[in-house]
């Protein structure tokens, strides 16, 4: 496969974007598990 710096930069951007949103999703899941959703009847799941 032909790889020049533009292709490499594009793949790097896609990978870093996926990693960022994956980390953001993990932080939200951890926070919901720790503190609940904030809804009136929600309780933390331990």
mmCIF entry with sequence, helices, sheets and N, C-alpha, C, O atoms, coordinates in Angstrom:
data_MODEL
# 
_entry.id   MODEL 
# 
_entity.id                         1 
_entity.type                       polymer 
_entity.pdbx_number_of_molecules   1 
# 
_entity_poly.entity_id                      1 
_entity_poly.type                           'polypeptide(L)' 
_entity_poly.nstd_linkage                   no 
_entity_poly.nstd_monomer                   no 
_entity_poly.pdbx_seq_one_letter_code       
;(UNK)(UNK)(UNK)(UNK)(UNK)(UNK)(UNK)(UNK)(UNK)(UNK)(UNK)(UNK)(UNK)(UNK)(UNK)(UNK)
(UNK)(UNK)(UNK)(UNK)(UNK)(UNK)(UNK)(UNK)(UNK)(UNK)(UNK)(UNK)(UNK)(UNK)(UNK)(UNK)
(UNK)(UNK)(UNK)(UNK)(UNK)(UNK)(UNK)(UNK)(UNK)(UNK)(UNK)(UNK)(UNK)(UNK)
;
_entity_poly.pdbx_seq_one_letter_code_can   XXXXXXXXXXXXXXXXXXXXXXXXXXXXXXXXXXXXXXXXXXXXXX 
_entity_poly.pdbx_strand_id                 A 
# 
loop_
_entity_poly_seq.entity_id 
_entity_poly_seq.num 
_entity_poly_seq.mon_id 
_entity_poly_seq.hetero 
1 1  UNK n 
1 2  UNK n 
1 3  UNK n 
1 4  UNK n 
1 5  UNK n 
1 6  UNK n 
1 7  UNK n 
1 8  UNK n 
1 9  UNK n 
1 10 UNK n 
1 11 UNK n 
1 12 UNK n 
1 13 UNK n 
1 14 UNK n 
1 15 UNK n 
1 16 UNK n 
1 17 UNK n 
1 18 UNK n 
1 19 UNK n 
1 20 UNK n 
1 21 UNK n 
1 22 UNK n 
1 23 UNK n 
1 24 UNK n 
1 25 UNK n 
1 26 UNK n 
1 27 UNK n 
1 28 UNK n 
1 29 UNK n 
1 30 UNK n 
1 31 UNK n 
1 32 UNK n 
1 33 UNK n 
1 34 UNK n 
1 35 UNK n 
1 36 UNK n 
1 37 UNK n 
1 38 UNK n 
1 39 UNK n 
1 40 UNK n 
1 41 UNK n 
1 42 UNK n 
1 43 UNK n 
1 44 UNK n 
1 45 UNK n 
1 46 UNK n 
# 
_struct_asym.id          A 
_struct_asym.entity_id   1 
# 
_struct_conf.conf_type_id            HELX_P 
_struct_conf.id                      HELX_P1 
_struct_conf.pdbx_PDB_helix_id       AA1 
_struct_conf.beg_label_comp_id       UNK 
_struct_conf.beg_label_asym_id       A 
_struct_conf.beg_label_seq_id        5 
_struct_conf.pdbx_beg_PDB_ins_code   ? 
_struct_conf.end_label_comp_id       UNK 
_struct_conf.end_label_asym_id       A 
_struct_conf.end_label_seq_id        35 
_struct_conf.pdbx_end_PDB_ins_code   ? 
_struct_conf.beg_auth_comp_id        UNK 
_struct_conf.beg_auth_asym_id        A 
_struct_conf.beg_auth_seq_id         5 
_struct_conf.end_auth_comp_id        UNK 
_struct_conf.end_auth_asym_id        A 
_struct_conf.end_auth_seq_id         35 
_struct_conf.pdbx_PDB_helix_class    1 
_struct_conf.details                 ? 
_struct_conf.pdbx_PDB_helix_length   31 
# 
_struct_conf_type.id          HELX_P 
_struct_conf_type.criteria    ? 
_struct_conf_type.reference   ? 
# 
loop_
_atom_site.group_PDB 
_atom_site.id 
_atom_site.type_symbol 
_atom_site.label_atom_id 
_atom_site.label_alt_id 
_atom_site.label_comp_id 
_atom_site.label_asym_id 
_atom_site.label_entity_id 
_atom_site.label_seq_id 
_atom_site.pdbx_PDB_ins_code 
_atom_site.Cartn_x 
_atom_site.Cartn_y 
_atom_site.Cartn_z 
_atom_site.occupancy 
_atom_site.B_iso_or_equiv 
_atom_site.pdbx_formal_charge 
_atom_site.auth_seq_id 
_atom_site.auth_comp_id 
_atom_site.auth_asym_id 
_atom_site.auth_atom_id 
_atom_site.pdbx_PDB_model_num 
ATOM 1   N N  . UNK A 1 1  ? 0.849   -1.182 0.000  1.00 0.00 ? 1  UNK A N  1 
ATOM 2   C CA . UNK A 1 1  ? 0.000   0.000  0.000  1.00 0.00 ? 1  UNK A CA 1 
ATOM 3   C C  . UNK A 1 1  ? 0.891   1.241  0.000  1.00 0.00 ? 1  UNK A C  1 
ATOM 4   O O  . UNK A 1 1  ? 1.889   1.318  0.717  1.00 0.00 ? 1  UNK A O  1 
ATOM 5   N N  . UNK A 1 2  ? 0.510   2.175  -0.800 1.00 0.00 ? 2  UNK A N  1 
ATOM 6   C CA . UNK A 1 2  ? 1.277   3.416  -0.900 1.00 0.00 ? 2  UNK A CA 1 
ATOM 7   C C  . UNK A 1 2  ? 1.045   4.264  0.350  1.00 0.00 ? 2  UNK A C  1 
ATOM 8   O O  . UNK A 1 2  ? -0.085  4.658  0.637  1.00 0.00 ? 2  UNK A O  1 
ATOM 9   N N  . UNK A 1 3  ? 2.107   4.541  1.084  1.00 0.00 ? 3  UNK A N  1 
ATOM 10  C CA . UNK A 1 3  ? 1.986   5.330  2.316  1.00 0.00 ? 3  UNK A CA 1 
ATOM 11  C C  . UNK A 1 3  ? 2.838   6.583  2.197  1.00 0.00 ? 3  UNK A C  1 
ATOM 12  O O  . UNK A 1 3  ? 4.066   6.510  2.156  1.00 0.00 ? 3  UNK A O  1 
ATOM 13  N N  . UNK A 1 4  ? 2.196   7.698  2.142  1.00 0.00 ? 4  UNK A N  1 
ATOM 14  C CA . UNK A 1 4  ? 2.958   8.942  2.247  1.00 0.00 ? 4  UNK A CA 1 
ATOM 15  C C  . UNK A 1 4  ? 2.529   9.654  3.521  1.00 0.00 ? 4  UNK A C  1 
ATOM 16  O O  . UNK A 1 4  ? 1.682   9.151  4.260  1.00 0.00 ? 4  UNK A O  1 
ATOM 17  N N  . UNK A 1 5  ? 3.096   10.799 3.778  1.00 0.00 ? 5  UNK A N  1 
ATOM 18  C CA . UNK A 1 5  ? 2.825   11.458 5.062  1.00 0.00 ? 5  UNK A CA 1 
ATOM 19  C C  . UNK A 1 5  ? 1.379   11.898 5.215  1.00 0.00 ? 5  UNK A C  1 
ATOM 20  O O  . UNK A 1 5  ? 0.885   12.002 6.338  1.00 0.00 ? 5  UNK A O  1 
ATOM 21  N N  . UNK A 1 6  ? 0.683   12.161 4.103  1.00 0.00 ? 6  UNK A N  1 
ATOM 22  C CA . UNK A 1 6  ? -0.721  12.579 4.199  1.00 0.00 ? 6  UNK A CA 1 
ATOM 23  C C  . UNK A 1 6  ? -1.593  11.402 4.634  1.00 0.00 ? 6  UNK A C  1 
ATOM 24  O O  . UNK A 1 6  ? -2.475  11.561 5.477  1.00 0.00 ? 6  UNK A O  1 
ATOM 25  N N  . UNK A 1 7  ? -1.350  10.230 4.065  1.00 0.00 ? 7  UNK A N  1 
ATOM 26  C CA . UNK A 1 7  ? -2.115  9.039  4.452  1.00 0.00 ? 7  UNK A CA 1 
ATOM 27  C C  . UNK A 1 7  ? -1.830  8.695  5.913  1.00 0.00 ? 7  UNK A C  1 
ATOM 28  O O  . UNK A 1 7  ? -2.747  8.393  6.677  1.00 0.00 ? 7  UNK A O  1 
ATOM 29  N N  . UNK A 1 8  ? -0.566  8.744  6.291  1.00 0.00 ? 8  UNK A N  1 
ATOM 30  C CA . UNK A 1 8  ? -0.197  8.450  7.674  1.00 0.00 ? 8  UNK A CA 1 
ATOM 31  C C  . UNK A 1 8  ? -0.843  9.442  8.635  1.00 0.00 ? 8  UNK A C  1 
ATOM 32  O O  . UNK A 1 8  ? -1.343  9.047  9.688  1.00 0.00 ? 8  UNK A O  1 
ATOM 33  N N  . UNK A 1 9  ? -0.836  10.726 8.281  1.00 0.00 ? 9  UNK A N  1 
ATOM 34  C CA . UNK A 1 9  ? -1.450  11.742 9.142  1.00 0.00 ? 9  UNK A CA 1 
ATOM 35  C C  . UNK A 1 9  ? -2.957  11.518 9.254  1.00 0.00 ? 9  UNK A C  1 
ATOM 36  O O  . UNK A 1 9  ? -3.522  11.676 10.336 1.00 0.00 ? 9  UNK A O  1 
ATOM 37  N N  . UNK A 1 10 ? -3.609  11.154 8.163  1.00 0.00 ? 10 UNK A N  1 
ATOM 38  C CA . UNK A 1 10 ? -5.048  10.885 8.199  1.00 0.00 ? 10 UNK A CA 1 
ATOM 39  C C  . UNK A 1 10 ? -5.383  9.712  9.093  1.00 0.00 ? 10 UNK A C  1 
ATOM 40  O O  . UNK A 1 10 ? -6.325  9.777  9.883  1.00 0.00 ? 10 UNK A O  1 
ATOM 41  N N  . UNK A 1 11 ? -4.610  8.628  8.974  1.00 0.00 ? 11 UNK A N  1 
ATOM 42  C CA . UNK A 1 11 ? -4.845  7.469  9.834  1.00 0.00 ? 11 UNK A CA 1 
ATOM 43  C C  . UNK A 1 11 ? -4.578  7.795  11.294 1.00 0.00 ? 11 UNK A C  1 
ATOM 44  O O  . UNK A 1 11 ? -5.285  7.318  12.182 1.00 0.00 ? 11 UNK A O  1 
ATOM 45  N N  . UNK A 1 12 ? -3.567  8.600  11.541 1.00 0.00 ? 12 UNK A N  1 
ATOM 46  C CA . UNK A 1 12 ? -3.256  9.014  12.910 1.00 0.00 ? 12 UNK A CA 1 
ATOM 47  C C  . UNK A 1 12 ? -4.395  9.840  13.505 1.00 0.00 ? 12 UNK A C  1 
ATOM 48  O O  . UNK A 1 12 ? -4.761  9.652  14.665 1.00 0.00 ? 12 UNK A O  1 
ATOM 49  N N  . UNK A 1 13 ? -4.953  10.752 12.714 1.00 0.00 ? 13 UNK A N  1 
ATOM 50  C CA . UNK A 1 13 ? -6.077  11.572 13.185 1.00 0.00 ? 13 UNK A CA 1 
ATOM 51  C C  . UNK A 1 13 ? -7.278  10.690 13.509 1.00 0.00 ? 13 UNK A C  1 
ATOM 52  O O  . UNK A 1 13 ? -7.925  10.881 14.539 1.00 0.00 ? 13 UNK A O  1 
ATOM 53  N N  . UNK A 1 14 ? -7.581  9.729  12.642 1.00 0.00 ? 14 UNK A N  1 
ATOM 54  C CA . UNK A 1 14 ? -8.716  8.830  12.889 1.00 0.00 ? 14 UNK A CA 1 
ATOM 55  C C  . UNK A 1 14 ? -8.484  8.023  14.165 1.00 0.00 ? 14 UNK A C  1 
ATOM 56  O O  . UNK A 1 14 ? -9.393  7.893  14.986 1.00 0.00 ? 14 UNK A O  1 
ATOM 57  N N  . UNK A 1 15 ? -7.285  7.484  14.339 1.00 0.00 ? 15 UNK A N  1 
ATOM 58  C CA . UNK A 1 15 ? -6.976  6.696  15.535 1.00 0.00 ? 15 UNK A CA 1 
ATOM 59  C C  . UNK A 1 15 ? -7.075  7.539  16.801 1.00 0.00 ? 15 UNK A C  1 
ATOM 60  O O  . UNK A 1 15 ? -7.662  7.103  17.791 1.00 0.00 ? 15 UNK A O  1 
ATOM 61  N N  . UNK A 1 16 ? -6.505  8.740  16.778 1.00 0.00 ? 16 UNK A N  1 
ATOM 62  C CA . UNK A 1 16 ? -6.536  9.590  17.967 1.00 0.00 ? 16 UNK A CA 1 
ATOM 63  C C  . UNK A 1 16 ? -7.956  10.054 18.292 1.00 0.00 ? 16 UNK A C  1 
ATOM 64  O O  . UNK A 1 16 ? -8.310  10.186 19.464 1.00 0.00 ? 16 UNK A O  1 
ATOM 65  N N  . UNK A 1 17 ? -8.770  10.301 17.269 1.00 0.00 ? 17 UNK A N  1 
ATOM 66  C CA . UNK A 1 17 ? -10.164 10.686 17.500 1.00 0.00 ? 17 UNK A CA 1 
ATOM 67  C C  . UNK A 1 17 ? -10.932 9.540  18.156 1.00 0.00 ? 17 UNK A C  1 
ATOM 68  O O  . UNK A 1 17 ? -11.681 9.755  19.109 1.00 0.00 ? 17 UNK A O  1 
ATOM 69  N N  . UNK A 1 18 ? -10.744 8.330  17.648 1.00 0.00 ? 18 UNK A N  1 
ATOM 70  C CA . UNK A 1 18 ? -11.408 7.165  18.252 1.00 0.00 ? 18 UNK A CA 1 
ATOM 71  C C  . UNK A 1 18 ? -10.935 6.943  19.685 1.00 0.00 ? 18 UNK A C  1 
ATOM 72  O O  . UNK A 1 18 ? -11.737 6.611  20.558 1.00 0.00 ? 18 UNK A O  1 
ATOM 73  N N  . UNK A 1 19 ? -9.649  7.121  19.930 1.00 0.00 ? 19 UNK A N  1 
ATOM 74  C CA . UNK A 1 19 ? -9.115  6.952  21.285 1.00 0.00 ? 19 UNK A CA 1 
ATOM 75  C C  . UNK A 1 19 ? -9.687  8.009  22.227 1.00 0.00 ? 19 UNK A C  1 
ATOM 76  O O  . UNK A 1 19 ? -10.006 7.703  23.376 1.00 0.00 ? 19 UNK A O  1 
ATOM 77  N N  . UNK A 1 20 ? -9.819  9.240  21.755 1.00 0.00 ? 20 UNK A N  1 
ATOM 78  C CA . UNK A 1 20 ? -10.369 10.306 22.588 1.00 0.00 ? 20 UNK A CA 1 
ATOM 79  C C  . UNK A 1 20 ? -11.808 10.003 22.980 1.00 0.00 ? 20 UNK A C  1 
ATOM 80  O O  . UNK A 1 20 ? -12.164 10.081 24.157 1.00 0.00 ? 20 UNK A O  1 
ATOM 81  N N  . UNK A 1 21 ? -12.646 9.655  21.988 1.00 0.00 ? 21 UNK A N  1 
ATOM 82  C CA . UNK A 1 21 ? -14.043 9.393  22.302 1.00 0.00 ? 21 UNK A CA 1 
ATOM 83  C C  . UNK A 1 21 ? -14.213 8.103  23.099 1.00 0.00 ? 21 UNK A C  1 
ATOM 84  O O  . UNK A 1 21 ? -15.138 7.999  23.904 1.00 0.00 ? 21 UNK A O  1 
ATOM 85  N N  . UNK A 1 22 ? -13.341 7.121  22.889 1.00 0.00 ? 22 UNK A N  1 
ATOM 86  C CA . UNK A 1 22 ? -13.372 5.911  23.710 1.00 0.00 ? 22 UNK A CA 1 
ATOM 87  C C  . UNK A 1 22 ? -13.048 6.218  25.161 1.00 0.00 ? 22 UNK A C  1 
ATOM 88  O O  . UNK A 1 22 ? -13.693 5.688  26.065 1.00 0.00 ? 22 UNK A O  1 
ATOM 89  N N  . UNK A 1 23 ? -12.061 7.065  25.393 1.00 0.00 ? 23 UNK A N  1 
ATOM 90  C CA . UNK A 1 23 ? -11.723 7.479  26.754 1.00 0.00 ? 23 UNK A CA 1 
ATOM 91  C C  . UNK A 1 23 ? -12.825 8.293  27.398 1.00 0.00 ? 23 UNK A C  1 
ATOM 92  O O  . UNK A 1 23 ? -13.103 8.144  28.588 1.00 0.00 ? 23 UNK A O  1 
ATOM 93  N N  . UNK A 1 24 ? -13.454 9.158  26.611 1.00 0.00 ? 24 UNK A N  1 
ATOM 94  C CA . UNK A 1 24 ? -14.568 9.963  27.110 1.00 0.00 ? 24 UNK A CA 1 
ATOM 95  C C  . UNK A 1 24 ? -15.733 9.067  27.518 1.00 0.00 ? 24 UNK A C  1 
ATOM 96  O O  . UNK A 1 24 ? -16.348 9.277  28.564 1.00 0.00 ? 24 UNK A O  1 
ATOM 97  N N  . UNK A 1 25 ? -16.036 8.058  26.682 1.00 0.00 ? 25 UNK A N  1 
ATOM 98  C CA . UNK A 1 25 ? -17.097 7.103  26.985 1.00 0.00 ? 25 UNK A CA 1 
ATOM 99  C C  . UNK A 1 25 ? -16.780 6.329  28.267 1.00 0.00 ? 25 UNK A C  1 
ATOM 100 O O  . UNK A 1 25 ? -17.660 6.122  29.102 1.00 0.00 ? 25 UNK A O  1 
ATOM 101 N N  . UNK A 1 26 ? -15.530 5.905  28.422 1.00 0.00 ? 26 UNK A N  1 
ATOM 102 C CA . UNK A 1 26 ? -15.138 5.158  29.620 1.00 0.00 ? 26 UNK A CA 1 
ATOM 103 C C  . UNK A 1 26 ? -15.259 6.023  30.869 1.00 0.00 ? 26 UNK A C  1 
ATOM 104 O O  . UNK A 1 26 ? -15.691 5.533  31.913 1.00 0.00 ? 26 UNK A O  1 
ATOM 105 N N  . UNK A 1 27 ? -14.888 7.299  30.785 1.00 0.00 ? 27 UNK A N  1 
ATOM 106 C CA . UNK A 1 27 ? -15.018 8.198  31.937 1.00 0.00 ? 27 UNK A CA 1 
ATOM 107 C C  . UNK A 1 27 ? -16.480 8.373  32.334 1.00 0.00 ? 27 UNK A C  1 
ATOM 108 O O  . UNK A 1 27 ? -16.804 8.376  33.522 1.00 0.00 ? 27 UNK A O  1 
ATOM 109 N N  . UNK A 1 28 ? -17.361 8.517  31.349 1.00 0.00 ? 28 UNK A N  1 
ATOM 110 C CA . UNK A 1 28 ? -18.784 8.681  31.649 1.00 0.00 ? 28 UNK A CA 1 
ATOM 111 C C  . UNK A 1 28 ? -19.345 7.415  32.284 1.00 0.00 ? 28 UNK A C  1 
ATOM 112 O O  . UNK A 1 28 ? -20.089 7.492  33.261 1.00 0.00 ? 28 UNK A O  1 
ATOM 113 N N  . UNK A 1 29 ? -18.995 6.243  31.738 1.00 0.00 ? 29 UNK A N  1 
ATOM 114 C CA . UNK A 1 29 ? -19.473 4.985  32.315 1.00 0.00 ? 29 UNK A CA 1 
ATOM 115 C C  . UNK A 1 29 ? -19.002 4.822  33.759 1.00 0.00 ? 29 UNK A C  1 
ATOM 116 O O  . UNK A 1 29 ? -19.771 4.394  34.620 1.00 0.00 ? 29 UNK A O  1 
ATOM 117 N N  . UNK A 1 30 ? -17.742 5.163  34.025 1.00 0.00 ? 30 UNK A N  1 
ATOM 118 C CA . UNK A 1 30 ? -17.186 5.052  35.379 1.00 0.00 ? 30 UNK A CA 1 
ATOM 119 C C  . UNK A 1 30 ? -17.901 6.012  36.325 1.00 0.00 ? 30 UNK A C  1 
ATOM 120 O O  . UNK A 1 30 ? -18.179 5.658  37.471 1.00 0.00 ? 30 UNK A O  1 
ATOM 121 N N  . UNK A 1 31 ? -18.199 7.218  35.860 1.00 0.00 ? 31 UNK A N  1 
ATOM 122 C CA . UNK A 1 31 ? -18.873 8.200  36.700 1.00 0.00 ? 31 UNK A CA 1 
ATOM 123 C C  . UNK A 1 31 ? -20.304 7.774  37.002 1.00 0.00 ? 31 UNK A C  1 
ATOM 124 O O  . UNK A 1 31 ? -20.769 7.938  38.130 1.00 0.00 ? 31 UNK A O  1 
ATOM 125 N N  . UNK A 1 32 ? -21.009 7.229  36.012 1.00 0.00 ? 32 UNK A N  1 
ATOM 126 C CA . UNK A 1 32 ? -22.379 6.757  36.235 1.00 0.00 ? 32 UNK A CA 1 
ATOM 127 C C  . UNK A 1 32 ? -22.369 5.591  37.220 1.00 0.00 ? 32 UNK A C  1 
ATOM 128 O O  . UNK A 1 32 ? -23.235 5.513  38.091 1.00 0.00 ? 32 UNK A O  1 
ATOM 129 N N  . UNK A 1 33 ? -21.410 4.695  37.095 1.00 0.00 ? 33 UNK A N  1 
ATOM 130 C CA . UNK A 1 33 ? -21.329 3.564  38.026 1.00 0.00 ? 33 UNK A CA 1 
ATOM 131 C C  . UNK A 1 33 ? -21.034 4.038  39.438 1.00 0.00 ? 33 UNK A C  1 
ATOM 132 O O  . UNK A 1 33 ? -21.495 3.433  40.406 1.00 0.00 ? 33 UNK A O  1 
ATOM 133 N N  . UNK A 1 34 ? -20.270 5.113  39.562 1.00 0.00 ? 34 UNK A N  1 
ATOM 134 C CA . UNK A 1 34 ? -19.877 5.607  40.882 1.00 0.00 ? 34 UNK A CA 1 
ATOM 135 C C  . UNK A 1 34 ? -20.972 6.460  41.525 1.00 0.00 ? 34 UNK A C  1 
ATOM 136 O O  . UNK A 1 34 ? -21.235 6.316  42.719 1.00 0.00 ? 34 UNK A O  1 
ATOM 137 N N  . UNK A 1 35 ? -21.616 7.345  40.757 1.00 0.00 ? 35 UNK A N  1 
ATOM 138 C CA . UNK A 1 35 ? -22.526 8.340  41.327 1.00 0.00 ? 35 UNK A CA 1 
ATOM 139 C C  . UNK A 1 35 ? -23.972 8.205  40.889 1.00 0.00 ? 35 UNK A C  1 
ATOM 140 O O  . UNK A 1 35 ? -24.823 8.926  41.409 1.00 0.00 ? 35 UNK A O  1 
ATOM 141 N N  . UNK A 1 36 ? -24.292 7.319  39.959 1.00 0.00 ? 36 UNK A N  1 
ATOM 142 C CA . UNK A 1 36 ? -25.644 7.222  39.435 1.00 0.00 ? 36 UNK A CA 1 
ATOM 143 C C  . UNK A 1 36 ? -25.840 8.226  38.311 1.00 0.00 ? 36 UNK A C  1 
ATOM 144 O O  . UNK A 1 36 ? -24.933 8.993  37.987 1.00 0.00 ? 36 UNK A O  1 
ATOM 145 N N  . UNK A 1 37 ? -27.029 8.216  37.718 1.00 0.00 ? 37 UNK A N  1 
ATOM 146 C CA . UNK A 1 37 ? -27.282 9.073  36.556 1.00 0.00 ? 37 UNK A CA 1 
ATOM 147 C C  . UNK A 1 37 ? -27.732 10.470 36.934 1.00 0.00 ? 37 UNK A C  1 
ATOM 148 O O  . UNK A 1 37 ? -27.693 11.376 36.101 1.00 0.00 ? 37 UNK A O  1 
ATOM 149 N N  . UNK A 1 38 ? -28.158 10.663 38.169 1.00 0.00 ? 38 UNK A N  1 
ATOM 150 C CA . UNK A 1 38 ? -28.685 11.959 38.575 1.00 0.00 ? 38 UNK A CA 1 
ATOM 151 C C  . UNK A 1 38 ? -30.201 12.011 38.513 1.00 0.00 ? 38 UNK A C  1 
ATOM 152 O O  . UNK A 1 38 ? -30.805 12.991 38.949 1.00 0.00 ? 38 UNK A O  1 
ATOM 153 N N  . UNK A 1 39 ? -30.825 10.965 37.976 1.00 0.00 ? 39 UNK A N  1 
ATOM 154 C CA . UNK A 1 39 ? -32.277 10.873 37.961 1.00 0.00 ? 39 UNK A CA 1 
ATOM 155 C C  . UNK A 1 39 ? -32.749 10.640 39.395 1.00 0.00 ? 39 UNK A C  1 
ATOM 156 O O  . UNK A 1 39 ? -31.991 10.118 40.213 1.00 0.00 ? 39 UNK A O  1 
ATOM 157 N N  . UNK A 1 40 ? -33.988 11.018 39.713 1.00 0.00 ? 40 UNK A N  1 
ATOM 158 C CA . UNK A 1 40 ? -34.465 10.916 41.099 1.00 0.00 ? 40 UNK A CA 1 
ATOM 159 C C  . UNK A 1 40 ? -34.340 9.527  41.717 1.00 0.00 ? 40 UNK A C  1 
ATOM 160 O O  . UNK A 1 40 ? -34.013 9.417  42.899 1.00 0.00 ? 40 UNK A O  1 
ATOM 161 N N  . UNK A 1 41 ? -34.589 8.464  40.954 1.00 0.00 ? 41 UNK A N  1 
ATOM 162 C CA . UNK A 1 41 ? -34.553 7.111  41.524 1.00 0.00 ? 41 UNK A CA 1 
ATOM 163 C C  . UNK A 1 41 ? -33.266 6.360  41.219 1.00 0.00 ? 41 UNK A C  1 
ATOM 164 O O  . UNK A 1 41 ? -33.175 5.162  41.489 1.00 0.00 ? 41 UNK A O  1 
ATOM 165 N N  . UNK A 1 42 ? -32.282 7.031  40.669 1.00 0.00 ? 42 UNK A N  1 
ATOM 166 C CA . UNK A 1 42 ? -31.057 6.301  40.303 1.00 0.00 ? 42 UNK A CA 1 
ATOM 167 C C  . UNK A 1 42 ? -30.154 6.141  41.514 1.00 0.00 ? 42 UNK A C  1 
ATOM 168 O O  . UNK A 1 42 ? -30.015 7.044  42.339 1.00 0.00 ? 42 UNK A O  1 
ATOM 169 N N  . UNK A 1 43 ? -29.555 4.984  41.593 1.00 0.00 ? 43 UNK A N  1 
ATOM 170 C CA . UNK A 1 43 ? -28.606 4.699  42.665 1.00 0.00 ? 43 UNK A CA 1 
ATOM 171 C C  . UNK A 1 43 ? -27.311 4.219  42.029 1.00 0.00 ? 43 UNK A C  1 
ATOM 172 O O  . UNK A 1 43 ? -27.338 3.622  40.953 1.00 0.00 ? 43 UNK A O  1 
ATOM 173 N N  . UNK A 1 44 ? -26.200 4.464  42.662 1.00 0.00 ? 44 UNK A N  1 
ATOM 174 C CA . UNK A 1 44 ? -24.930 3.941  42.131 1.00 0.00 ? 44 UNK A CA 1 
ATOM 175 C C  . UNK A 1 44 ? -24.955 2.418  42.077 1.00 0.00 ? 44 UNK A C  1 
ATOM 176 O O  . UNK A 1 44 ? -25.459 1.764  42.991 1.00 0.00 ? 44 UNK A O  1 
ATOM 177 N N  . UNK A 1 45 ? -24.409 1.861  41.003 1.00 0.00 ? 45 UNK A N  1 
ATOM 178 C CA . UNK A 1 45 ? -24.335 0.407  40.878 1.00 0.00 ? 45 UNK A CA 1 
ATOM 179 C C  . UNK A 1 45 ? -22.955 -0.037 41.313 1.00 0.00 ? 45 UNK A C  1 
ATOM 180 O O  . UNK A 1 45 ? -21.953 0.320  40.693 1.00 0.00 ? 45 UNK A O  1 
ATOM 181 N N  . UNK A 1 46 ? -22.907 -0.808 42.369 1.00 0.00 ? 46 UNK A N  1 
ATOM 182 C CA . UNK A 1 46 ? -21.616 -1.270 42.891 1.00 0.00 ? 46 UNK A CA 1 
ATOM 183 C C  . UNK A 1 46 ? -21.392 -2.716 42.559 1.00 0.00 ? 46 UNK A C  1 
ATOM 184 O O  . UNK A 1 46 ? -20.357 -3.278 42.918 1.00 0.00 ? 46 UNK A O  1 
# 
